[in-house]
Amino acid sequence: MKPIAFNAILSRINNLKFKIMNTKTTKIIYWTGVILTSLWFGASGFFELTTNPLVWKITQELGYPEHFIYILGVMKVSGVITLLIPNKLLRLKEWVFAGVFFDIIFAFFSKLAVLGFSATTDTIIAFTMVSVTYLMFRKLYSVTYTPSFSGEN
């Protein structure tokens, strides 16, 4: 019995998950998610860079130092710019999505620990929105992973 390649398994799973959705619907959901994510994280990054009192107060209440708030702002604005460039920088977009997920997860647990569960509503909404956007990204731009073995001819 010949083993099934990892790429073939991923392809079959992808086809099963999104069989009912055509490319046009996927693109609409993806770009809607990108725009909403960009508005959310772009505004957040802008407010962090311009020392908006409300954003800074909450972030400092969570225990983050000033220099970290500036770094978050720069990374968020850079990520938003990357997400808004169509059909380019796909590998970098993967990193942007990872960074956004890290930001959301850290915000969730920071708010949960310091402010309580009721303060985490925005992070739950953001996580859901970005998850759907990322799934549509993966559907539109599938990646083929091939193993590379060093030392082989």
N, C-alpha and C positions, 0 to 999 in steps of 0.2 A: 504494500500500500504506500503510495507516494504522499508525503506530507504536504498539506496545503500551505502555500506561502502566506506570510503575515499580511502582505498587501491585498491578497485576494480575500482574506477574512475581513479586513477593514472595508474593502469595497462592498462586500455583501451586506455587512451591517449598515453601511451608509445608504445603500439602496433600499433596505428594509425600512429604515427610520424615516426617510423623506420621500417615499414613493408617491405619495399623494400630492406633493408640492411640485409645481413646475418652476422653471428657472426665473420667470418673470415675478412670481410670488416671492420666491426666495430673495431676489434682488430688492424688492420693495421692503420686505421685512428687514433685510440687512442694512439698507441705507437709512431706513427710519431709525433703526437701532444706533447706527453710527452717528446720525445727527443728534439724537437725544443724548447719547453718551458724550458726544463732543460738547453739547450745550452744558450738560451737568458738570463734567470734569474741566471744561474750558473756563466756565464761570468760577468754579472752585479754585482752579489754578490762578486765575486772574486776581481773585480776592486774596489769595495767599500772598501773591507778589506785591499787591498794592496795600498790604497791611490793613485790610478791612477789619474794623474792630470786632464785629460779631464772630467772624470766622476765626480770627486770632484768639479771641477769648475762649471759645469752645476748644480749639486745638490745644491751647496752653492748659486748660482745665484737665484735659486728657493726659497731660504730663509731657508733651512734646516741646523741645527747646526751639527757640527762634530760628536758629540756622536750619533746622530740619523743615520748618514750615516753608522757607524760601526754596529749599531743594524740592519739596513736594510740588510747589507751584511751577517751577521750571520743568520738572518731569511731566506734569499734567499737560501743560501748554504744548510741550514738544510732542507728546503722545497724541494729542488732539490733531495737531498739524499732520502727523504721520497717518492717522486714521482717515483723514479727509482727502488724501491723495488717491485717486481711483486707479486700481489695477497695477500699482507699483509698490515696492518696498514690502512685499508680502512677509518675508522673514522678520523684518522689523515690526510689522503689525502683530505678529505672534508675540513678540516681546512686550509690545504695548498692552495687549490683552492680558498677559501675565502680570504686568505691573499694575494694571487697573484692578485685577482680582486681588493682588496682594494688598493694595490700598483699601479696597472694600473690606477684606477679611480683617485687617488690622484695625480699621475703623470700627467694625462690628464688635470685636472683642474689647477694644479700648472703651467704647461707649457702654458696653455691657458691664464691665468691671467698675467704671467710675460713675456713670450716670444712670444705669439700670436698663432693663430690657425695653422699656417704653421709648428710650432714645435711639433704639436701633432700627426703627421702621425704615428710615431712608436707606440704610445699608442693605436691608433685605430687598427693597424695591430695586436698588442699583444692581445687586447681585443677579436678580432675576432678569433684568433688562440686558445686562452685559452678557449673561449666559446665553440667552436667545440670540443675541447679535453674533456672538462667537460661533455658535452652532451654524448659523447661516453663512458666516465667513468660511467655515470648514466645508460646507456644502458647495459654495461657489468656487473655492480655491482648494481643491483636494491636493494632498501631498502624498507622494510616494516615498516611503522610507525603504531604503535598501541597506542591508547590513554590509559593512565593510570590515574585512578581516586583515589586519596588518600582518605582514610577513608572508602573504600568499603570492604566488606568481600570477 
